């Protein structure tokens, strides 16, 4: 069991595993604004901004050899994100999604991702050096979306990597981000989640996703279930409501920050997770980390799209 205490005097190496897609943001007049986004990539960007030169943040994914993939890499590099573990697969393309928001800022996603390059992220010969490098990182971060897009073979290879990384004292961080459309059945998703949860040190959970996937009746049921998995630190994100935390037997409740007008809730949870993780790695308490998470998320939901401009 590893705790999220500061990682010592050396610069920690953090690898986030997942998918970045082409993002289309539908405006009120019906026009589309094109950018890029994806849950773990959003977290990687906000984490890199929060950590600055106090950490090395690398992204792990597979892209194509097209101009959109080129543009993604250029943006990531400008954000200080390392690209050594990004595979470029000839003839392939990244996935695409469109965000539609209602008058209250709530979002609806439309996806085109079945042939995305990331689905072969851990199955190609080029994946071997990537998988070999991951256990040497100090922190590995992935999500429920990561589990879905990797497929059965990719998930199996990820689990072997998590086991080896933990044996080398890496911290494993997981954001549940359950998306039913990415799974053949809820039973398949439950099995995949349960296969990785025994290796997780910090679980960043959205309550609605936990209820949809596992049918938990209330927050206490979630905490009890993750205690059975042996997860030492569990964070329940509840949108505009208070955040609930259990860490090494202690309980915390941290109120969200109120905003006058919600523009777009895209990446609210991803940004919260980034700020929370950054504060914990820099020595902050769980309560301080949740305050940082709420603070960043409150800024993100007042801007359209997943990534807000740098401060």
Beta strands, then each sheet from edge to edge (+ up, - down):
strand 1: 12-17
strand 2: 21-26
strand 3: 32-37
strand 4: 55-63
strand 5: 81-82
strand 6: 86-88
strand 7: 96-101
strand 8: 107-112
strand 9: 139-143
strand 10: 171-175
strand 11: 202-206
strand 12: 233-237
strand 13: 243-247
strand 14: 250-254
sheet 1: 5+ 4+ 1+ 9+ 10+ 11+ 12+ 13- 14+
sheet 2: 3+ 2- 7- 8+
sheet 3: 5+ 4+ 6+
end
